[in-house]
């Protein structure tokens, strides 16, 4: 459920940025928003999917 939610956040951010760019709204801030949300979502997915250390 968490992995799906993070994936949806990433998709929503990218689609929202594309729509805002197509409508001519947002200016120069859109690439920064997409980069920040995409990086956060990928980092969270990597943290969730990485195996835990075992001794």
N, C-alpha and C positions, 0 to 999 in steps of 0.2 A: 504494500500500500504506500509506503514512504517512497519507494523507488519510482512508482508511477506518478506520485504527486510531484516529485522533483523533475521528472521528465515533462510533465504537463507545464510546470513553471517555465522551463526552458523553451518549450514550444510556444507558449503564450507570449513570452518576451520577444521572441524572434518574429512571430506573426504580428504582434502589436507594433513593433518597430517598422516592419515592412508596410503596414497599413498607414501608420503616421507619416512615413516618408512619401508614400503614394499620394496622400492628401496634402502634402506640403507643410505639415506641422511638425514641430519638434526641433528643427534646426540641427546644430552640431552635437547635441546631447545624446542623440539616439545611439550612435556607435558605442559611447561609454556605457550606456545602460545595458545594451545587449552584451557587451564584454563582461560587465560586472555580474549580471545575473547568470550568464552562461558559465562563467568561471566558478561561481558559487555552487551552481547546480552540479557541475561536473566534479568539483571537489567533494561535495557531499556524497555523490554517488560512489566515488572512488573510496571514500571512507567507509561507506556501508558495505560495499561489495568486497573489500580487501579482507583476506582471512586474518583472524585474530592471532596474535603471537602465542605460541605454546612452548612450554618448557619441557 
